[in-house]
Amino acid sequence: MDFALSEHQQDVQRRARAFAASEVAPVASALDRKGSIPADIIAGAAEVGLLGCERDFVAYVAGLIEISREWASLGAVIAVHNSLVCHPIARYGDATQKNRFLTRLTDKRELGCYAFAEPSAGSDAGAIRTTATADGDHFVLNGHKRFVTGGRQARIAIVYALTDSTKGRDGLSAFIVETGTPGYIVGETNEMLGLRASEAVDVRLNDCRVPKANLLGGLNQGFAIARDIVEGGRIDIAAQAVGIGEACLAQSLAKAKDRKQFGRPIAEFEAIQWMVADMSTEIDAARLLAFRAAAMRAAHPDDTGLTKASAMAKLFASEAANRAAYNALQIFGGHGYLTEYPVERYFRDARAMTLYEETSEIERLVIERELAK
Amino acid sequence: MNLELSEEQQLLKQAMREFAEGEIAPGAAERDEHARFPSELIPKLAEQGLLGIMVPEEYGGSGYDALSSVIIVEEIARVDAAVALLVGSHNSLCSGHILLAGSDAQKRTFLPPLARGEKLGAWALTEPGSGSDAGAMRTRATLDGDHWVIRGDKQFITQGSTAGTYVIMASTDPSQGTRGISAFVVDRDTPGLSVGKLEKKLGVRASDTAALHFDDMRVPKDRLLGKLNEGCKDVLSVLASARIGMAALAVGLAQGALDEALNYAKRRRQFGKPILEYEAIQWMLADMATESEAARLMAWHAATLRDEGAPYLRIASQAKLYSSEVAVRSTSKAIQIHGGYGYLKDSAVERFYRDAKLCEIGEGTSEVQRMVIARELFR
């Protein structure tokens, strides 16, 4: 049993923290209102090593917590880029695909995005309607994707489409698609409650011709890939939620020491002490679950326990972050309701954590299925 | 970063599970019903080395670390929280205090009989008018020649009537509040020591909880445990480590409740299918499993920090606070899943539910834990 981060992991954590504190924190609230992440911030995250080239998953999770602590939108875009784009190409891609795309996603700092959800399909992959029809050396993609995080800036997308519509989810394939390909049309940015700078967009595929060489991991392997990468994705969201929770606690502690009512700092009232005690307890528990799953994935990517461990981390951390954000607003009182203070943003961003990638309800289903085995 | 048990720890867990299921579980319901102390188990616990868990081998103990202790207590509590409380309090409170503060001579005298199970240990801090507020303690120890004369009353003392060795806290300088408290190690047959009322309880009914009375009890000077007037520091340290034990006990209860509920939900059919197939039941089980896993990691974390010699006060309080609330929620859900059958004395979960409430109260209530945590956070 070893709860400590290795030297390398601590180093990534320190560098991510320094970058987040000096480059991200001062501008995060203003940029979040503008609704996009500037290229220099993406470049900064790449400098820290968080754009696809961190091989140590625990180190990456430690870094992602630090980034999300200051700006969850940035955390979300980094997470999608790493776990839903770089990771499947590294794991399932052939040599040519790795050469062609991974260098661009890492060294050239081109962002990746993940096009899976549709108006009628999310966790129910069998309801996906987008199709990919073979035509000579190409597949022709047609359909409508939603919630494509980072989709405005992304240069490389992984698109899931049916190559055999008689098989439901087992007829899905994954394609690496250049977002500049004719027929790949980036639509409106989804106006959202939180994660406002993560630029989730609609994507329409209108006779979009993708070379057969861009099929990832074999024909009809899309669902297997999606199911594998969702484990890393869940841990990523747990990490983002831990970051938001930590930020809520830190802001709350500072506010409670500073704010005086009835002649004393509100930190001296038990009502406030209770809230911070619970926040700290739950966020620490969430962090342990997240790192436990991360360490498991780093040591044994095919560990059968990972399904349950990652779902527990995501479920618990996302719900703990919401409770922490709720309490942070209570501690700030009316001030917490103002956009002037970042807790208002944390509160909105936290809400996404229990919803995206998979809802809490899906996580509970996944956990129960593993328990009943 | 590696949050998995080592092979050795997994073997210990497996061995403890077999021991608990084979030796402890069969009599648990009967002992609970009759509030009967598990005397017959003492030799077996001793044989397994569970009455000297963290006592070094040179003093006759098993020399386990705190993490192993958490594994052991969890597995016992999974079938019988009363026995887990006996093991936990005997080890972490009584032997733990002697190990922490005792002189080498005191350790040689008192620890081997405790570790061998020849004597059970009790730890007497709480009084009718004071629990976590140790400064309000009324029991007095005054020096008379080469003896301390102790007068006062203690309450809620686990193993109060069955212990052979007591660690007793008394005020040696009442003007100094918590800075005037000292600890003494006292034999059962010391004149002036009498056992009062045996308490009847909601849960952990097979555990021995008694009041103690000290009526001019004369204790030789060399029984002072630790430094004069500095007992409070040791008490806080003993309590912090005991909270890890209470967290482990709560995790065991939560796991026991989950295992019982999962089995029942697979067997029980309603409206033509097992109730496990209803989302309402699935949700409860998923939350129980997630929360008990989080609680277990917190207990492991606190124990590991302790083993490493790192500060762990806040982490132990968090583990105790969280796991005890999880135990209460999980045992309540386990009854809900069992429906009317869970409300019957015949079900294990009925006992677990009553036992779990102890965890939110013993070694400092949840409110005291939050006070400790907040104090550390606002430092």
Chai-1 contact restraints between the chains, C-beta under 6 A:
chainA,res_idxA,chainB,res_idxB,connection_type,confidence,min_distance_angstrom,max_distance_angstrom,comment,restraint_id
A,M1,B,T304,contact,1.0,0.0,6.0,A-B,restraint_1
A,D2,B,N2,contact,1.0,0.0,6.0,A-B,restraint_2
A,F3,B,H301,contact,1.0,0.0,6.0,A-B,restraint_3
A,F3,B,T304,contact,1.0,0.0,6.0,A-B,restraint_4
A,L5,B,M1,contact,1.0,0.0,6.0,A-B,restraint_5
A,V58,B,M1,contact,1.0,0.0,6.0,A-B,restraint_6
A,L253,B,L377,contact,1.0,0.0,6.0,A-B,restraint_7
A,A267,B,F378,contact,1.0,0.0,6.0,A-B,restraint_8
A,Q273,B,A374,contact,1.0,0.0,6.0,A-B,restraint_9
A,W274,B,R370,contact,1.0,0.0,6.0,A-B,restraint_10
A,V276,B,A374,contact,1.0,0.0,6.0,A-B,restraint_11
A,V276,B,L377,contact,1.0,0.0,6.0,A-B,restraint_12
A,A277,B,R370,contact,1.0,0.0,6.0,A-B,restraint_13
A,A277,B,I373,contact,1.0,0.0,6.0,A-B,restraint_14
A,A277,B,A374,contact,1.0,0.0,6.0,A-B,restraint_15
A,S280,B,L377,contact,1.0,0.0,6.0,A-B,restraint_16
A,T281,B,Q318,contact,1.0,0.0,6.0,A-B,restraint_17
A,T281,B,L321,contact,1.0,0.0,6.0,A-B,restraint_18
A,T281,B,Y322,contact,1.0,0.0,6.0,A-B,restraint_19
A,D284,B,Q318,contact,1.0,0.0,6.0,A-B,restraint_20
A,A285,B,A294,contact,1.0,0.0,6.0,A-B,restraint_21
A,A285,B,M298,contact,1.0,0.0,6.0,A-B,restraint_22
A,L288,B,L297,contact,1.0,0.0,6.0,A-B,restraint_23
A,L289,B,A294,contact,1.0,0.0,6.0,A-B,restraint_24
A,F291,B,M1,contact,1.0,0.0,6.0,A-B,restraint_25
A,R292,B,L3,contact,1.0,0.0,6.0,A-B,restraint_26
A,A295,B,M1,contact,1.0,0.0,6.0,A-B,restraint_27
A,A295,B,N2,contact,1.0,0.0,6.0,A-B,restraint_28
A,A295,B,L3,contact,1.0,0.0,6.0,A-B,restraint_29
A,M312,B,T290,contact,1.0,0.0,6.0,A-B,restraint_30
A,M312,B,E293,contact,1.0,0.0,6.0,A-B,restraint_31
A,L315,B,T290,contact,1.0,0.0,6.0,A-B,restraint_32
A,F316,B,T290,contact,1.0,0.0,6.0,A-B,restraint_33
A,F316,B,A294,contact,1.0,0.0,6.0,A-B,restraint_34
A,R364,B,W283,contact,1.0,0.0,6.0,A-B,restraint_35
A,R364,B,A286,contact,1.0,0.0,6.0,A-B,restraint_36
A,I367,B,A286,contact,1.0,0.0,6.0,A-B,restraint_37
A,I367,B,A289,contact,1.0,0.0,6.0,A-B,restraint_38
A,E368,B,Q282,contact,1.0,0.0,6.0,A-B,restraint_39
A,E368,B,L285,contact,1.0,0.0,6.0,A-B,restraint_40
A,E368,B,A286,contact,1.0,0.0,6.0,A-B,restraint_41
A,L371,B,L285,contact,1.0,0.0,6.0,A-B,restraint_42
A,L371,B,A289,contact,1.0,0.0,6.0,A-B,restraint_43
